[in-house]
Amino acid sequence: MAVWDAENEQVIELITNQVRWTANTIGALYKSRWQIEIFFREIKQLLHIKSFIGTTENAVMIQIWTALITILILKALKAMAKYNWYLSNLVGFIRLNLFVKIDLQRWLDHPFEDRASPPAGGIQGVLF
């Protein structure tokens, strides 16, 4: 079967044992599956997910939904930022600053701006 790829202006030959469907249907299916592969590759690379922790259906679904929500939040932060972040860099910088108290919008817009240092005396109490 052959299908025309208008985006790359070329004919793509598809090998399949499904003879009842049209070439365009098979091509659309392959394209959709490829988008899913790209999405999961992105999740694995950005979130460093090597394998699923749990093996039950519920555990796997929780991990997938958590990853989906995380990617959604990261892409929303990227869209909100005035700085032109690469998603992978944003993930790395957030990982480094996860427990740092910052003004998130200011940091997203100007990540390399010098910040005022905390006061020398600090307000942390003495434990012993």
Distance bins in CASP14 RR format, pairs under 12 A and 6 or more apart:
PFRMAT RR
TARGET T0000
AUTHOR 0000-0000-0000
RMODE 2
METHOD distances of the structure
MODEL  1
1 11 0 0 0 0 0 1 0 0 0 0 0
1 12 0 0 0 0 1 0 0 0 0 0 0
1 13 1 0 0 1 0 0 0 0 0 0 0
1 14 1 0 1 0 0 0 0 0 0 0 0
1 15 1 0 0 1 0 0 0 0 0 0 0
1 16 1 0 0 1 0 0 0 0 0 0 0
1 17 0 0 0 0 0 1 0 0 0 0 0
1 18 0 0 0 0 1 0 0 0 0 0 0
1 19 0 0 0 0 1 0 0 0 0 0 0
1 20 0 0 0 0 0 1 0 0 0 0 0
1 21 0 0 0 0 1 0 0 0 0 0 0
1 22 0 0 0 0 1 0 0 0 0 0 0
1 23 1 0 1 0 0 0 0 0 0 0 0
1 24 0 0 0 0 1 0 0 0 0 0 0
1 25 0 0 0 0 1 0 0 0 0 0 0
1 26 1 0 0 1 0 0 0 0 0 0 0
1 27 0 0 0 0 1 0 0 0 0 0 0
1 29 0 0 0 0 0 1 0 0 0 0 0
1 30 0 0 0 0 0 1 0 0 0 0 0
2 10 0 0 0 0 0 1 0 0 0 0 0
2 11 1 0 1 0 0 0 0 0 0 0 0
2 12 1 0 0 1 0 0 0 0 0 0 0
2 13 1 0 1 0 0 0 0 0 0 0 0
2 14 1 0 0 1 0 0 0 0 0 0 0
2 15 0 0 0 0 0 1 0 0 0 0 0
2 16 0 0 0 0 0 1 0 0 0 0 0
2 22 0 0 0 0 0 1 0 0 0 0 0
2 23 1 0 0 1 0 0 0 0 0 0 0
2 24 0 0 0 0 0 1 0 0 0 0 0
2 26 0 0 0 0 0 1 0 0 0 0 0
2 27 0 0 0 0 1 0 0 0 0 0 0
3 10 0 0 0 0 1 0 0 0 0 0 0
3 11 1 0 0 1 0 0 0 0 0 0 0
3 12 1 0 1 0 0 0 0 0 0 0 0
3 13 0 0 0 0 1 0 0 0 0 0 0
3 14 1 0 0 1 0 0 0 0 0 0 0
3 15 0 0 0 0 0 1 0 0 0 0 0
3 16 0 0 0 0 0 1 0 0 0 0 0
3 21 0 0 0 0 0 1 0 0 0 0 0
3 22 0 0 0 0 1 0 0 0 0 0 0
3 23 1 0 1 0 0 0 0 0 0 0 0
3 24 1 0 1 0 0 0 0 0 0 0 0
3 25 0 0 0 0 1 0 0 0 0 0 0
3 26 1 0 0 1 0 0 0 0 0 0 0
3 27 1 0 1 0 0 0 0 0 0 0 0
3 28 0 0 0 0 1 0 0 0 0 0 0
3 29 0 0 0 0 0 1 0 0 0 0 0
3 30 0 0 0 0 1 0 0 0 0 0 0
3 31 0 0 0 0 1 0 0 0 0 0 0
4 10 1 0 0 1 0 0 0 0 0 0 0
4 11 1 0 1 0 0 0 0 0 0 0 0
4 12 1 0 0 1 0 0 0 0 0 0 0
4 13 0 0 0 0 0 1 0 0 0 0 0
4 14 0 0 0 0 0 1 0 0 0 0 0
4 23 0 0 0 0 1 0 0 0 0 0 0
4 24 0 0 0 0 1 0 0 0 0 0 0
4 27 0 0 0 0 0 1 0 0 0 0 0
5 11 1 0 0 1 0 0 0 0 0 0 0
5 12 1 0 1 0 0 0 0 0 0 0 0
5 13 0 0 0 0 0 1 0 0 0 0 0
5 14 0 0 0 0 0 1 0 0 0 0 0
5 23 0 0 0 0 0 1 0 0 0 0 0
5 24 0 0 0 0 0 1 0 0 0 0 0
5 27 0 0 0 0 1 0 0 0 0 0 0
5 28 0 0 0 0 0 1 0 0 0 0 0
5 30 0 0 0 0 0 1 0 0 0 0 0
5 31 0 0 0 0 1 0 0 0 0 0 0
5 34 0 0 0 0 0 1 0 0 0 0 0
6 12 0 0 0 0 0 1 0 0 0 0 0
6 24 0 0 0 0 0 1 0 0 0 0 0
6 31 0 0 0 0 0 1 0 0 0 0 0
7 31 0 0 0 0 1 0 0 0 0 0 0
8 31 0 0 0 0 0 1 0 0 0 0 0
11 23 0 0 0 0 0 1 0 0 0 0 0
11 27 0 0 0 0 0 1 0 0 0 0 0
12 23 0 0 0 0 1 0 0 0 0 0 0
12 24 0 0 0 0 0 1 0 0 0 0 0
12 26 0 0 0 0 0 1 0 0 0 0 0
12 27 1 0 0 1 0 0 0 0 0 0 0
12 28 0 0 0 0 0 1 0 0 0 0 0
12 30 0 0 0 0 1 0 0 0 0 0 0
12 31 0 0 0 0 1 0 0 0 0 0 0
12 34 0 0 0 0 0 1 0 0 0 0 0
13 23 0 0 0 0 1 0 0 0 0 0 0
13 26 0 0 0 0 0 1 0 0 0 0 0
13 27 0 0 0 0 0 1 0 0 0 0 0
13 30 0 0 0 0 0 1 0 0 0 0 0
14 21 0 0 0 0 0 1 0 0 0 0 0
14 22 0 0 0 0 0 1 0 0 0 0 0
14 23 1 0 0 1 0 0 0 0 0 0 0
14 24 0 0 0 0 0 1 0 0 0 0 0
14 25 0 0 0 0 0 1 0 0 0 0 0
14 26 1 0 1 0 0 0 0 0 0 0 0
14 27 1 0 0 1 0 0 0 0 0 0 0
14 28 0 0 0 0 0 1 0 0 0 0 0
14 29 0 0 0 0 1 0 0 0 0 0 0
14 30 1 0 0 1 0 0 0 0 0 0 0
14 31 0 0 0 0 0 1 0 0 0 0 0
14 33 0 0 0 0 0 1 0 0 0 0 0
15 23 0 0 0 0 0 1 0 0 0 0 0
15 26 0 0 0 0 1 0 0 0 0 0 0
15 27 0 0 0 0 0 1 0 0 0 0 0
15 30 0 0 0 0 0 1 0 0 0 0 0
16 22 0 0 0 0 0 1 0 0 0 0 0
16 23 0 0 0 0 1 0 0 0 0 0 0
16 25 0 0 0 0 0 1 0 0 0 0 0
16 26 1 0 1 0 0 0 0 0 0 0 0
16 27 0 0 0 0 1 0 0 0 0 0 0
16 29 0 0 0 0 1 0 0 0 0 0 0
16 30 0 0 0 0 1 0 0 0 0 0 0
17 26 0 0 0 0 0 1 0 0 0 0 0
18 25 0 0 0 0 1 0 0 0 0 0 0
18 26 1 0 0 1 0 0 0 0 0 0 0
18 27 0 0 0 0 0 1 0 0 0 0 0
18 29 0 0 0 0 1 0 0 0 0 0 0
18 30 0 0 0 0 0 1 0 0 0 0 0
19 25 0 0 0 0 0 1 0 0 0 0 0
19 26 0 0 0 0 1 0 0 0 0 0 0
20 26 0 0 0 0 0 1 0 0 0 0 0
21 27 0 0 0 0 1 0 0 0 0 0 0
21 28 0 0 0 0 1 0 0 0 0 0 0
21 29 1 0 0 1 0 0 0 0 0 0 0
21 30 0 0 0 0 0 1 0 0 0 0 0
22 28 0 0 0 0 1 0 0 0 0 0 0
22 29 0 0 0 0 0 1 0 0 0 0 0
23 29 0 0 0 0 0 1 0 0 0 0 0
23 30 0 0 0 0 0 1 0 0 0 0 0
24 30 0 0 0 0 0 1 0 0 0 0 0
24 31 0 0 0 0 0 1 0 0 0 0 0
25 31 0 0 0 0 0 1 0 0 0 0 0
25 32 0 0 0 0 0 1 0 0 0 0 0
26 32 0 0 0 0 0 1 0 0 0 0 0
26 33 0 0 0 0 0 1 0 0 0 0 0
27 33 0 0 0 0 1 0 0 0 0 0 0
27 34 0 0 0 0 1 0 0 0 0 0 0
28 34 0 0 0 0 0 1 0 0 0 0 0
28 35 0 0 0 0 0 1 0 0 0 0 0
29 35 0 0 0 0 0 1 0 0 0 0 0
29 36 0 0 0 0 0 1 0 0 0 0 0
30 36 0 0 0 0 0 1 0 0 0 0 0
30 37 0 0 0 0 0 1 0 0 0 0 0
31 37 0 0 0 0 0 1 0 0 0 0 0
31 38 0 0 0 0 0 1 0 0 0 0 0
32 38 0 0 0 0 0 1 0 0 0 0 0
32 39 0 0 0 0 0 1 0 0 0 0 0
33 39 0 0 0 0 0 1 0 0 0 0 0
33 40 0 0 0 0 0 1 0 0 0 0 0
34 40 0 0 0 0 0 1 0 0 0 0 0
34 41 0 0 0 0 0 1 0 0 0 0 0
35 41 0 0 0 0 0 1 0 0 0 0 0
35 42 0 0 0 0 0 1 0 0 0 0 0
36 42 0 0 0 0 0 1 0 0 0 0 0
36 43 0 0 0 0 0 1 0 0 0 0 0
36 64 0 0 0 0 0 1 0 0 0 0 0
37 43 0 0 0 0 0 1 0 0 0 0 0
37 44 0 0 0 0 0 1 0 0 0 0 0
38 44 0 0 0 0 0 1 0 0 0 0 0
38 45 0 0 0 0 0 1 0 0 0 0 0
39 45 0 0 0 0 0 1 0 0 0 0 0
39 46 0 0 0 0 0 1 0 0 0 0 0
39 47 0 0 0 0 0 1 0 0 0 0 0
39 64 0 0 0 0 0 1 0 0 0 0 0
39 67 0 0 0 0 1 0 0 0 0 0 0
39 68 0 0 0 0 1 0 0 0 0 0 0
39 71 0 0 0 0 1 0 0 0 0 0 0
39 72 0 0 0 0 0 1 0 0 0 0 0
39 75 0 0 0 0 0 1 0 0 0 0 0
40 46 0 0 0 0 0 1 0 0 0 0 0
40 47 0 0 0 0 0 1 0 0 0 0 0
40 49 0 0 0 0 1 0 0 0 0 0 0
40 52 0 0 0 0 0 1 0 0 0 0 0
40 63 0 0 0 0 0 1 0 0 0 0 0
40 64 0 0 0 0 1 0 0 0 0 0 0
40 67 0 0 0 0 1 0 0 0 0 0 0
40 68 0 0 0 0 0 1 0 0 0 0 0
40 71 0 0 0 0 0 1 0 0 0 0 0
41 47 0 0 0 0 0 1 0 0 0 0 0
41 49 0 0 0 0 0 1 0 0 0 0 0
41 71 0 0 0 0 0 1 0 0 0 0 0
42 48 0 0 0 0 0 1 0 0 0 0 0
42 49 0 0 0 0 0 1 0 0 0 0 0
42 67 0 0 0 0 1 0 0 0 0 0 0
42 68 0 0 0 0 0 1 0 0 0 0 0
42 70 0 0 0 0 0 1 0 0 0 0 0
42 71 1 0 0 1 0 0 0 0 0 0 0
42 74 0 0 0 0 0 1 0 0 0 0 0
42 75 0 0 0 0 0 1 0 0 0 0 0
42 87 1 0 0 1 0 0 0 0 0 0 0
42 88 0 0 0 0 1 0 0 0 0 0 0
42 91 0 0 0 0 0 1 0 0 0 0 0
43 49 1 0 0 1 0 0 0 0 0 0 0
43 50 0 0 0 0 0 1 0 0 0 0 0
43 52 0 0 0 0 0 1 0 0 0 0 0
43 63 0 0 0 0 1 0 0 0 0 0 0
43 64 0 0 0 0 1 0 0 0 0 0 0
43 65 0 0 0 0 0 1 0 0 0 0 0
43 66 0 0 0 0 0 1 0 0 0 0 0
43 67 1 0 1 0 0 0 0 0 0 0 0
43 68 1 0 0 1 0 0 0 0 0 0 0
43 69 0 0 0 0 0 1 0 0 0 0 0
43 70 0 0 0 0 1 0 0 0 0 0 0
43 71 1 0 0 1 0 0 0 0 0 0 0
43 72 0 0 0 0 0 1 0 0 0 0 0
43 74 0 0 0 0 0 1 0 0 0 0 0
43 75 0 0 0 0 0 1 0 0 0 0 0
43 87 0 0 0 0 0 1 0 0 0 0 0
43 91 0 0 0 0 0 1 0 0 0 0 0
44 50 1 0 0 1 0 0 0 0 0 0 0
44 51 0 0 0 0 1 0 0 0 0 0 0
44 52 0 0 0 0 0 1 0 0 0 0 0
44 63 0 0 0 0 0 1 0 0 0 0 0
44 64 0 0 0 0 0 1 0 0 0 0 0
44 67 0 0 0 0 1 0 0 0 0 0 0
44 71 0 0 0 0 0 1 0 0 0 0 0
45 67 0 0 0 0 0 1 0 0 0 0 0
45 71 0 0 0 0 0 1 0 0 0 0 0
45 87 0 0 0 0 1 0 0 0 0 0 0
45 88 1 0 0 1 0 0 0 0 0 0 0
45 91 0 0 0 0 1 0 0 0 0 0 0
45 92 0 0 0 0 0 1 0 0 0 0 0
46 67 0 0 0 0 1 0 0 0 0 0 0
46 70 0 0 0 0 1 0 0 0 0 0 0
46 71 1 0 0 1 0 0 0 0 0 0 0
46 73 0 0 0 0 0 1 0 0 0 0 0
46 74 1 0 0 1 0 0 0 0 0 0 0
46 75 0 0 0 0 0 1 0 0 0 0 0
46 78 0 0 0 0 0 1 0 0 0 0 0
46 86 0 0 0 0 0 1 0 0 0 0 0
46 87 1 0 0 1 0 0 0 0 0 0 0
46 88 1 0 0 1 0 0 0 0 0 0 0
46 89 0 0 0 0 0 1 0 0 0 0 0
46 90 0 0 0 0 1 0 0 0 0 0 0
46 91 1 0 1 0 0 0 0 0 0 0 0
46 92 0 0 0 0 1 0 0 0 0 0 0
46 94 0 0 0 0 0 1 0 0 0 0 0
46 95 0 0 0 0 0 1 0 0 0 0 0
47 63 0 0 0 0 1 0 0 0 0 0 0
47 64 0 0 0 0 0 1 0 0 0 0 0
47 66 0 0 0 0 1 0 0 0 0 0 0
47 67 1 0 1 0 0 0 0 0 0 0 0
47 68 0 0 0 0 0 1 0 0 0 0 0
47 69 0 0 0 0 0 1 0 0 0 0 0
47 70 1 0 0 1 0 0 0 0 0 0 0
47 71 1 0 0 1 0 0 0 0 0 0 0
47 73 0 0 0 0 0 1 0 0 0 0 0
47 74 0 0 0 0 1 0 0 0 0 0 0
47 87 0 0 0 0 0 1 0 0 0 0 0
47 88 0 0 0 0 0 1 0 0 0 0 0
47 91 1 0 0 1 0 0 0 0 0 0 0
47 92 0 0 0 0 0 1 0 0 0 0 0
47 94 0 0 0 0 0 1 0 0 0 0 0
47 95 0 0 0 0 0 1 0 0 0 0 0
48 67 0 0 0 0 0 1 0 0 0 0 0
48 70 0 0 0 0 0 1 0 0 0 0 0
48 88 0 0 0 0 0 1 0 0 0 0 0
48 91 0 0 0 0 1 0 0 0 0 0 0
48 92 0 0 0 0 0 1 0 0 0 0 0
48 95 0 0 0 0 1 0 0 0 0 0 0
49 60 0 0 0 0 0 1 0 0 0 0 0
49 63 1 0 0 1 0 0 0 0 0 0 0
49 64 0 0 0 0 1 0 0 0 0 0 0
49 66 0 0 0 0 1 0 0 0 0 0 0
49 67 1 0 0 1 0 0 0 0 0 0 0
49 68 0 0 0 0 0 1 0 0 0 0 0
49 70 0 0 0 0 1 0 0 0 0 0 0
49 71 0 0 0 0 0 1 0 0 0 0 0
50 63 0 0 0 0 0 1 0 0 0 0 0
51 59 0 0 0 0 0 1 0 0 0 0 0
51 60 0 0 0 0 0 1 0 0 0 0 0
51 63 0 0 0 0 1 0 0 0 0 0 0
52 58 0 0 0 0 0 1 0 0 0 0 0
52 59 1 0 0 1 0 0 0 0 0 0 0
52 60 1 0 1 0 0 0 0 0 0 0 0
52 61 0 0 0 0 1 0 0 0 0 0 0
52 62 0 0 0 0 1 0 0 0 0 0 0
52 63 1 0 1 0 0 0 0 0 0 0 0
52 64 0 0 0 0 1 0 0 0 0 0 0
52 66 0 0 0 0 0 1 0 0 0 0 0
52 67 0 0 0 0 0 1 0 0 0 0 0
53 59 1 0 0 1 0 0 0 0 0 0 0
53 60 0 0 0 0 1 0 0 0 0 0 0
53 62 0 0 0 0 1 0 0 0 0 0 0
53 63 1 0 0 1 0 0 0 0 0 0 0
53 64 0 0 0 0 0 1 0 0 0 0 0
53 66 0 0 0 0 0 1 0 0 0 0 0
53 67 0 0 0 0 0 1 0 0 0 0 0
54 60 1 0 0 1 0 0 0 0 0 0 0
54 61 0 0 0 0 0 1 0 0 0 0 0
54 62 0 0 0 0 1 0 0 0 0 0 0
54 63 1 0 0 1 0 0 0 0 0 0 0
54 64 0 0 0 0 0 1 0 0 0 0 0
55 61 0 0 0 0 0 1 0 0 0 0 0
55 63 0 0 0 0 0 1 0 0 0 0 0
56 62 0 0 0 0 1 0 0 0 0 0 0
56 63 0 0 0 0 0 1 0 0 0 0 0
57 63 0 0 0 0 0 1 0 0 0 0 0
57 64 0 0 0 0 0 1 0 0 0 0 0
58 64 0 0 0 0 0 1 0 0 0 0 0
58 65 0 0 0 0 0 1 0 0 0 0 0
59 65 0 0 0 0 0 1 0 0 0 0 0
59 66 0 0 0 0 0 1 0 0 0 0 0
60 66 0 0 0 0 0 1 0 0 0 0 0
60 67 0 0 0 0 0 1 0 0 0 0 0
61 67 0 0 0 0 0 1 0 0 0 0 0
61 68 0 0 0 0 0 1 0 0 0 0 0
62 68 0 0 0 0 0 1 0 0 0 0 0
62 69 0 0 0 0 0 1 0 0 0 0 0
63 69 0 0 0 0 0 1 0 0 0 0 0
63 70 0 0 0 0 0 1 0 0 0 0 0
64 70 0 0 0 0 0 1 0 0 0 0 0
64 71 0 0 0 0 0 1 0 0 0 0 0
65 71 0 0 0 0 0 1 0 0 0 0 0
65 72 0 0 0 0 0 1 0 0 0 0 0
66 72 0 0 0 0 0 1 0 0 0 0 0
66 73 0 0 0 0 0 1 0 0 0 0 0
67 73 0 0 0 0 0 1 0 0 0 0 0
67 74 0 0 0 0 0 1 0 0 0 0 0
68 74 0 0 0 0 0 1 0 0 0 0 0
68 75 0 0 0 0 0 1 0 0 0 0 0
69 75 0 0 0 0 0 1 0 0 0 0 0
69 76 0 0 0 0 0 1 0 0 0 0 0
70 76 0 0 0 0 0 1 0 0 0 0 0
70 77 0 0 0 0 0 1 0 0 0 0 0
70 87 0 0 0 0 0 1 0 0 0 0 0
70 90 0 0 0 0 0 1 0 0 0 0 0
70 91 0 0 0 0 1 0 0 0 0 0 0
70 94 0 0 0 0 0 1 0 0 0 0 0
70 95 0 0 0 0 0 1 0 0 0 0 0
71 77 0 0 0 0 0 1 0 0 0 0 0
71 78 0 0 0 0 0 1 0 0 0 0 0
71 87 0 0 0 0 1 0 0 0 0 0 0
71 88 0 0 0 0 0 1 0 0 0 0 0
71 90 0 0 0 0 0 1 0 0 0 0 0
71 91 0 0 0 0 1 0 0 0 0 0 0
72 78 0 0 0 0 0 1 0 0 0 0 0
72 79 0 0 0 0 0 1 0 0 0 0 0
72 87 0 0 0 0 0 1 0 0 0 0 0
73 79 0 0 0 0 0 1 0 0 0 0 0
73 80 0 0 0 0 0 1 0 0 0 0 0
73 87 0 0 0 0 0 1 0 0 0 0 0
73 90 0 0 0 0 0 1 0 0 0 0 0
73 91 0 0 0 0 0 1 0 0 0 0 0
73 94 0 0 0 0 1 0 0 0 0 0 0
73 104 0 0 0 0 0 1 0 0 0 0 0
74 80 0 0 0 0 0 1 0 0 0 0 0
74 81 0 0 0 0 0 1 0 0 0 0 0
74 85 0 0 0 0 1 0 0 0 0 0 0
74 86 0 0 0 0 0 1 0 0 0 0 0
74 87 1 0 0 1 0 0 0 0 0 0 0
74 88 0 0 0 0 1 0 0 0 0 0 0
74 89 0 0 0 0 0 1 0 0 0 0 0
74 90 1 0 0 1 0 0 0 0 0 0 0
74 91 1 0 0 1 0 0 0 0 0 0 0
74 92 0 0 0 0 0 1 0 0 0 0 0
74 93 0 0 0 0 0 1 0 0 0 0 0
74 94 1 0 0 1 0 0 0 0 0 0 0
74 95 0 0 0 0 0 1 0 0 0 0 0
74 108 0 0 0 0 0 1 0 0 0 0 0
75 81 0 0 0 0 0 1 0 0 0 0 0
75 85 0 0 0 0 0 1 0 0 0 0 0
75 86 0 0 0 0 0 1 0 0 0 0 0
75 87 1 0 0 1 0 0 0 0 0 0 0
75 90 0 0 0 0 1 0 0 0 0 0 0
75 91 0 0 0 0 0 1 0 0 0 0 0
76 85 0 0 0 0 0 1 0 0 0 0 0
76 87 0 0 0 0 0 1 0 0 0 0 0
76 90 0 0 0 0 0 1 0 0 0 0 0
76 104 0 0 0 0 0 1 0 0 0 0 0
76 108 0 0 0 0 0 1 0 0 0 0 0
77 83 0 0 0 0 0 1 0 0 0 0 0
77 85 0 0 0 0 1 0 0 0 0 0 0
77 87 0 0 0 0 1 0 0 0 0 0 0
77 89 0 0 0 0 0 1 0 0 0 0 0
77 90 1 0 0 1 0 0 0 0 0 0 0
77 91 0 0 0 0 1 0 0 0 0 0 0
77 93 0 0 0 0 0 1 0 0 0 0 0
77 94 1 0 0 1 0 0 0 0 0 0 0
77 104 1 0 0 1 0 0 0 0 0 0 0
77 105 0 0 0 0 1 0 0 0 0 0 0
77 107 0 0 0 0 0 1 0 0 0 0 0
77 108 1 0 0 1 0 0 0 0 0 0 0
77 109 0 0 0 0 0 1 0 0 0 0 0
77 111 0 0 0 0 0 1 0 0 0 0 0
78 84 0 0 0 0 1 0 0 0 0 0 0
78 85 1 0 1 0 0 0 0 0 0 0 0
78 86 0 0 0 0 1 0 0 0 0 0 0
78 87 1 0 1 0 0 0 0 0 0 0 0
78 88 0 0 0 0 0 1 0 0 0 0 0
78 89 0 0 0 0 1 0 0 0 0 0 0
78 90 1 0 1 0 0 0 0 0 0 0 0
78 91 0 0 0 0 1 0 0 0 0 0 0
78 93 0 0 0 0 0 1 0 0 0 0 0
78 94 0 0 0 0 0 1 0 0 0 0 0
78 108 0 0 0 0 1 0 0 0 0 0 0
78 109 0 0 0 0 0 1 0 0 0 0 0
79 85 0 0 0 0 1 0 0 0 0 0 0
79 87 0 0 0 0 0 1 0 0 0 0 0
79 90 0 0 0 0 0 1 0 0 0 0 0
79 108 0 0 0 0 0 1 0 0 0 0 0
80 90 0 0 0 0 0 1 0 0 0 0 0
80 104 0 0 0 0 1 0 0 0 0 0 0
80 105 1 0 0 1 0 0 0 0 0 0 0
80 106 0 0 0 0 0 1 0 0 0 0 0
80 107 0 0 0 0 0 1 0 0 0 0 0
80 108 1 0 0 1 0 0 0 0 0 0 0
80 109 0 0 0 0 1 0 0 0 0 0 0
81 87 0 0 0 0 0 1 0 0 0 0 0
81 89 0 0 0 0 0 1 0 0 0 0 0
81 90 1 0 0 1 0 0 0 0 0 0 0
81 93 0 0 0 0 0 1 0 0 0 0 0
81 94 0 0 0 0 0 1 0 0 0 0 0
81 104 0 0 0 0 1 0 0 0 0 0 0
81 105 0 0 0 0 1 0 0 0 0 0 0
81 106 0 0 0 0 0 1 0 0 0 0 0
81 107 0 0 0 0 1 0 0 0 0 0 0
81 108 1 1 0 0 0 0 0 0 0 0 0
81 109 1 0 1 0 0 0 0 0 0 0 0
81 110 0 0 0 0 1 0 0 0 0 0 0
81 111 0 0 0 0 1 0 0 0 0 0 0
82 105 0 0 0 0 1 0 0 0 0 0 0
82 106 0 0 0 0 1 0 0 0 0 0 0
82 107 0 0 0 0 0 1 0 0 0 0 0
82 108 1 0 0 1 0 0 0 0 0 0 0
82 109 1 0 1 0 0 0 0 0 0 0 0
82 110 1 0 0 1 0 0 0 0 0 0 0
82 111 0 0 0 0 0 1 0 0 0 0 0
82 113 0 0 0 0 0 1 0 0 0 0 0
83 89 0 0 0 0 1 0 0 0 0 0 0
83 90 0 0 0 0 1 0 0 0 0 0 0
83 93 0 0 0 0 0 1 0 0 0 0 0
83 105 0 0 0 0 0 1 0 0 0 0 0
83 106 0 0 0 0 0 1 0 0 0 0 0
83 107 0 0 0 0 1 0 0 0 0 0 0
83 108 1 0 0 1 0 0 0 0 0 0 0
83 109 1 0 1 0 0 0 0 0 0 0 0
83 110 1 0 0 1 0 0 0 0 0 0 0
83 111 1 0 1 0 0 0 0 0 0 0 0
83 112 0 0 0 0 1 0 0 0 0 0 0
83 113 0 0 0 0 0 1 0 0 0 0 0
84 90 0 0 0 0 0 1 0 0 0 0 0
84 108 0 0 0 0 0 1 0 0 0 0 0
84 109 0 0 0 0 0 1 0 0 0 0 0
84 111 0 0 0 0 0 1 0 0 0 0 0
85 91 0 0 0 0 1 0 0 0 0 0 0
85 92 0 0 0 0 0 1 0 0 0 0 0
85 93 0 0 0 0 1 0 0 0 0 0 0
85 94 0 0 0 0 1 0 0 0 0 0 0
85 107 0 0 0 0 0 1 0 0 0 0 0
85 108 1 0 0 1 0 0 0 0 0 0 0
85 109 0 0 0 0 0 1 0 0 0 0 0
85 110 0 0 0 0 0 1 0 0 0 0 0
85 111 1 0 0 1 0 0 0 0 0 0 0
85 112 0 0 0 0 0 1 0 0 0 0 0
86 92 0 0 0 0 1 0 0 0 0 0 0
86 93 0 0 0 0 0 1 0 0 0 0 0
86 111 0 0 0 0 0 1 0 0 0 0 0
87 93 0 0 0 0 0 1 0 0 0 0 0
87 94 0 0 0 0 0 1 0 0 0 0 0
88 94 0 0 0 0 0 1 0 0 0 0 0
88 95 0 0 0 0 0 1 0 0 0 0 0
89 95 0 0 0 0 0 1 0 0 0 0 0
89 96 0 0 0 0 0 1 0 0 0 0 0
89 108 0 0 0 0 0 1 0 0 0 0 0
89 111 0 0 0 0 1 0 0 0 0 0 0
89 112 0 0 0 0 0 1 0 0 0 0 0
90 96 0 0 0 0 0 1 0 0 0 0 0
90 97 0 0 0 0 0 1 0 0 0 0 0
90 104 0 0 0 0 0 1 0 0 0 0 0
90 107 0 0 0 0 0 1 0 0 0 0 0
90 108 0 0 0 0 1 0 0 0 0 0 0
90 111 0 0 0 0 1 0 0 0 0 0 0
91 97 0 0 0 0 0 1 0 0 0 0 0
91 98 0 0 0 0 0 1 0 0 0 0 0
92 98 0 0 0 0 1 0 0 0 0 0 0
92 111 0 0 0 0 0 1 0 0 0 0 0
93 100 0 0 0 0 0 1 0 0 0 0 0
93 102 0 0 0 0 0 1 0 0 0 0 0
93 104 0 0 0 0 0 1 0 0 0 0 0
93 107 0 0 0 0 1 0 0 0 0 0 0
93 108 0 0 0 0 1 0 0 0 0 0 0
93 111 1 0 0 1 0 0 0 0 0 0 0
93 112 0 0 0 0 1 0 0 0 0 0 0
94 100 0 0 0 0 0 1 0 0 0 0 0
94 102 0 0 0 0 0 1 0 0 0 0 0
94 104 0 0 0 0 1 0 0 0 0 0 0
94 107 0 0 0 0 1 0 0 0 0 0 0
94 108 0 0 0 0 1 0 0 0 0 0 0
94 111 0 0 0 0 0 1 0 0 0 0 0
96 102 0 0 0 0 0 1 0 0 0 0 0
96 107 0 0 0 0 0 1 0 0 0 0 0
96 111 0 0 0 0 0 1 0 0 0 0 0
97 103 0 0 0 0 0 1 0 0 0 0 0
97 104 0 0 0 0 1 0 0 0 0 0 0
97 107 1 0 0 1 0 0 0 0 0 0 0
97 108 0 0 0 0 0 1 0 0 0 0 0
97 111 0 0 0 0 1 0 0 0 0 0 0
97 115 0 0 0 0 0 1 0 0 0 0 0
98 104 0 0 0 0 0 1 0 0 0 0 0
100 107 0 0 0 0 1 0 0 0 0 0 0
100 115 0 0 0 0 1 0 0 0 0 0 0
100 118 0 0 0 0 0 1 0 0 0 0 0
101 107 0 0 0 0 0 1 0 0 0 0 0
101 115 0 0 0 0 0 1 0 0 0 0 0
101 118 0 0 0 0 1 0 0 0 0 0 0
102 108 0 0 0 0 1 0 0 0 0 0 0
102 109 0 0 0 0 0 1 0 0 0 0 0
102 110 0 0 0 0 0 1 0 0 0 0 0
102 111 0 0 0 0 1 0 0 0 0 0 0
102 113 0 0 0 0 0 1 0 0 0 0 0
102 115 1 0 0 1 0 0 0 0 0 0 0
102 116 0 0 0 0 0 1 0 0 0 0 0
102 118 0 0 0 0 0 1 0 0 0 0 0
103 109 0 0 0 0 1 0 0 0 0 0 0
103 110 0 0 0 0 1 0 0 0 0 0 0
103 111 0 0 0 0 0 1 0 0 0 0 0
103 113 0 0 0 0 0 1 0 0 0 0 0
103 115 0 0 0 0 1 0 0 0 0 0 0
103 116 0 0 0 0 0 1 0 0 0 0 0
104 110 0 0 0 0 0 1 0 0 0 0 0
104 111 0 0 0 0 0 1 0 0 0 0 0
105 111 0 0 0 0 0 1 0 0 0 0 0
106 112 0 0 0 0 0 1 0 0 0 0 0
106 113 1 0 0 1 0 0 0 0 0 0 0
106 115 0 0 0 0 1 0 0 0 0 0 0
106 116 0 0 0 0 0 1 0 0 0 0 0
107 113 0 0 0 0 1 0 0 0 0 0 0
107 115 0 0 0 0 1 0 0 0 0 0 0
118 124 0 0 0 0 0 1 0 0 0 0 0
END
